[in-house]
């Protein structure tokens, strides 16, 4: 991917002669309405790469590497690129080219070193960070890969840099969820799984619900996820948020963890949030009552729910609407649930005898054909993270579509292989 055209670099060079370096970079940054500081930083790196090398031999080696790469002779390209950076290590783009050649050769350790060298010389290039993330994935360095991808996303957003096509093809929405390099990954996971299930069952519209909106950051993230996932699966998503608007109620008893949660905490600026929402239905009041009223007024089948109500009493009041005697079509067969208050920080001391964990246990005891169970998917994920322990599935065993086959197996799957 070419970040800068030859004409753009020529413009910068001409500007330097007439305005000086800073003036030329700022002038170039203004073009296209891009943020001046971020754009100028990128152009500074581009100018450094475009300036003639102090070593003619290094320039020749780099040109030879480009010719070899054009012919997909990656070993020859890597060899000559290496010679170029040995003679003139100042060019970020040359190190990047070396990294790409090493990646084509599956020499991922070499690619990591080359991309790191490129970033050291031009830390503002999103492409360099994206490709470093890909190389770190290949050597199973998951945490550093996720960090590189997050840094790349920030840079891309700040200065409108595109994701390289080869990276975008691999860094899909499901992969971002697996690596947790997306905002509110738990919400993205639940909505992704719900939309996939709906698509497989031929359901064209579902609902996604957040209980406990607080300031509204999660609800806004859920809106953004819904937009992206609708495009991926062709399933429309109605987004709902339920909250008092005035913060937590007063704790009813010890089961509401009054040592950590106090009445009035997590108050919402209702008007400010409504101005920012683009599609979500914000329902204010006691969710134990307003959720039932909203169900009776008509909702698309619910595919995911997030519970961040903190209290045992509030969570139990909502879970009563999820039991065995719910009208058919209210939920998908296996909605995804996120419980925020089952994995805690120091001092929260969550346990099975209070809070959300007690509410879940009592729900399972009181319902025969509807059970809440931990999602067992995450043992296969490359990174093990706290939010994985917060994902559950609402198994509605008596749902008419619960037994509908949606697997990928066929009669010939797992057939005997010919090893001759």
ZAKOL-922537 format. One record per residue (C-alpha): x, y, z. Coordinates in steps of 0.05 Angstrom, whole numbers. Example, Ala and Ser with C-alpha at 12.3 -4.5 7.8 and 13.67 -1.06 7.14 Angstrom:
2
       xx       yy       zz
      246      -90      156
      273      -21      143
This chain:
420
       xx       yy       zz
        0        0        0
       28       67      -20
       14      119       34
       40      176       -8
       39      190      -82
       99      214     -121
       62      279     -135
       49      290      -61
      122      281      -43
      143      329      -98
       94      380      -69
      127      372       -2
      197      381      -31
      176      444      -69
      143      470       -5
      205      459       35
      244      503      -12
      193      560       -6
      167      553       66
      216      511      104
      203      441      132
      150      458      184
      111      504      137
      112      452       81
       88      396      127
       32      439      154
       10      460       85
        9      387       62
      -28      367      125
      -85      416      110
     -101      383       43
     -162      339       48
     -183      367      115
     -139      319      155
     -115      335      225
      -52      377      218
       -9      347      272
      -22      274      254
      -16      288      180
       48      328      188
       79      272      229
       64      222      174
       91      268      120
      154      279      160
      166      204      157
      150      203       83
      198      259       69
      254      223      106
      243      162       62
      238      203       -2
      302      241       11
      362      214      -27
      402      161       11
      471      181       35
      494      114        5
      485      105      -70
      499       31      -61
      443       26      -10
      395       59      -59
      416        9     -114
      404      -50      -68
      335      -24      -49
      317      -15     -122
      341      -87     -136
      297     -110      -79
      237      -74     -108
      249     -108     -176
      254     -176     -143
      191     -164     -102
      153     -144     -165
      172     -212     -193
      153     -246     -127
      224     -270     -117
      219     -259      -42
      285     -291      -21
      324     -246      -69
      282     -186      -47
      296     -199       27
      370     -208       14
      378     -142      -24
      332     -103       23
      375     -127       81
      438     -101       46
      403      -34       34
      384      -24      108
      453      -48      130
      485        8       89
      431       61      106
      388       42      166
      352      110      167
      295       93      119
      232       69      154
      201       48       88
      261        4       71
      254      -34      136
      180      -41      122
      196      -70       53
      244     -119       86
      190     -139      135
      141     -153       79
      191     -196       42
      206     -235      106
      132     -245      118
      123     -273       48
      179     -322       65
      143     -340      130
      204     -316      168
      160     -283      220
      215     -270      270
      253     -232      217
      190     -195      198
      178     -174      270
      248     -145      275
      242     -108      209
      174      -78      226
      199      -56      294
      257      -21      260
      208       14      213
      165       37      271
      226       62      309
      239      109      250
      167      127      234
      121      111      293
       61      146      262
       48       96      206
      -13       54      219
        8        5      165
       73      -11      201
       36      -26      266
      -17      -68      231
       35     -111      197
       75     -117      261
       12     -143      294
        4     -195      239
       76     -218      247
       68     -222      323
        5     -264      314
       45     -312      271
       96     -323      327
       38     -331      378
       56     -268      416
      -17     -252      426
      -13     -196      476
       38     -155      437
       -1     -169      372
      -64     -141      404
      -25      -80      429
        3      -67      359
      -67      -73      328
      -97      -25      379
      -41       25      366
      -53       19      291
     -128       30      300
     -114       94      339
      -66      120      287
     -113      103      230
     -170      140      264
     -128      201      281
     -103      213      211
     -152      174      167
     -102      121      146
     -132       60      113
     -122      -11      138
      -76      -47       88
     -118      -94       47
      -77     -156       64
      -86     -141      138
     -160     -124      132
     -173     -191       98
     -145     -227      159
     -165     -179      215
     -240     -192      207
     -292     -174      260
     -292     -245      290
     -216     -244      293
     -217     -176      327
     -263     -206      379
     -217     -266      389
     -158     -221      400
     -199     -170      440
     -178     -112      395
     -246      -80      390
     -285      -35      438
     -329      -73      486
     -307     -141      460
     -358     -178      503
     -415     -139      470
     -386     -152      401
     -379     -227      416
     -450     -234      442
     -481     -195      384
     -438     -232      333
     -461     -299      359
     -533     -278      364
     -534     -250      293
     -501     -313      266
     -553     -356      301
     -610     -313      274
     -582     -317      203
     -577     -393      207
     -649     -397      231
     -675     -349      177
     -693     -295      228
     -684     -226      197
     -689     -181      258
     -666     -188      331
     -661     -145      393
     -598     -129      434
     -609     -105      505
     -566      -71      557
     -590      -70      630
     -553      -17      669
     -533       38      621
     -500       86      670
     -464      141      630
     -480      107      564
     -412       88      536
     -432       15      530
     -498       31      496
     -462       74      445
     -412       18      432
     -470      -30      423
     -500       16      370
     -434       16      332
     -428      -60      337
     -499      -68      312
     -483      -25      251
     -423      -67      231
     -454     -134      246
     -517     -118      207
     -473     -108      145
     -438     -174      158
     -499     -219      169
     -558     -182      138
     -595     -187      204
     -625     -122      231
     -612     -105      303
     -657      -64      349
     -617      -36      408
     -648      -23      476
     -620        6      540
     -655        1      608
     -635       45      666
     -664       86      722
     -629      148      696
     -616      169      767
     -564      118      788
     -571       56      831
     -629       45      879
     -613       39      952
     -589      -33      967
     -645      -76      994
     -602     -123     1037
     -534     -156     1042
     -545     -193      977
     -539     -126      939
     -466     -119      963
     -477      -52      999
     -403      -53     1020
     -385      -37      947
     -448       -9      913
     -484       53      940
     -551       84      921
     -545      141      871
     -480      116      840
     -471      115      764
     -521      170      749
     -536      186      676
     -537      253      640
     -600      234      603
     -603      294      555
     -530      288      535
     -537      213      521
     -601      221      481
     -566      272      437
     -511      222      420
     -553      160      410
     -570      146      337
     -614       84      341
     -621       56      411
     -686       59      450
     -669       87      519
     -721       63      570
     -719       97      638
     -748       71      703
     -744        7      743
     -721      -45      692
     -758     -100      729
     -822      -65      708
     -803      -28      644
     -772      -90      612
     -837     -129      621
     -877      -71      592
     -830      -66      532
     -836     -141      520
     -911     -137      520
     -910      -78      471
     -871     -121      421
     -797     -132      408
     -759     -171      356
     -732     -237      385
     -678     -221      437
     -610     -248      417
     -565     -217      469
     -570     -183      537
     -518     -148      580
     -530     -145      655
     -492      -91      693
     -543      -75      747
     -496      -92      804
     -550     -113      853
     -578     -182      865
     -648     -152      873
     -646     -113      807
     -618     -172      768
     -669     -220      797
     -726     -173      778
     -705     -175      705
     -689     -250      703
     -761     -264      722
     -780     -244      651
     -733     -296      621
     -762     -359      652
     -802     -419      626
     -868     -384      617
     -846     -331      566
     -886     -324      502
     -859     -361      441
     -816     -317      396
     -792     -272      452
     -721     -299      449
     -675     -337      402
     -664     -409      424
     -597     -393      455
     -588     -318      470
     -520     -294      493
     -515     -261      561
     -460     -218      591
     -458     -210      667
     -411     -154      686
     -410     -170      761
     -387     -242      764
     -312     -229      756
     -291     -173      801
     -234     -128      821
     -199     -129      888
     -249     -111      943
     -312     -131      905
     -310     -203      931
     -364     -231      886
     -390     -298      908
     -445     -349      896
     -486     -325      956
     -496     -253      935
     -503     -209      873
     -510     -234      802
     -482     -303      816
     -537     -316      867
     -589     -289      819
     -565     -338      765
     -565     -397      813
     -636     -382      836
     -660     -373      765
     -634     -442      746
     -666     -474      808
     -734     -444      793
     -738     -460      718
     -743     -530      689
     -734     -519      614
     -694     -454      614
     -623     -452      642
     -566     -401      644
     -499     -435      631
     -428     -412      622
     -404     -405      551
     -349     -457      540
     -321     -427      476
     -262     -388      502
     -213     -444      518
     -199     -445      443
     -183     -370      440
     -110     -347      434
     -116     -299      493
     -150     -315      560
     -183     -253      587
     -228     -234      644
     -290     -218      602
     -291     -290      576
     -313     -311      646
     -373     -264      642
     -406     -295      580
     -465     -342      590
     -519     -373      545
     -593     -374      560
     -613     -444      538
     -687     -446      522
     -693     -521      514
     -768     -519      497
     -758     -467      441
     -788     -495      376
     -722     -481      340
     -675     -505      395
     -661     -571      359
     -658     -541      289
     -592     -563      258
     -545     -505      244
     -479     -542      245
     -430     -548      188
     -423     -624      187
     -444     -666      127
     -450     -741      115
     -380     -740       86
     -348     -700      142
     -292     -736      179
     -289     -789      125
     -231     -838      122
     -170     -803       91
     -130     -835       36
      -59     -838       63
      -28     -875        5
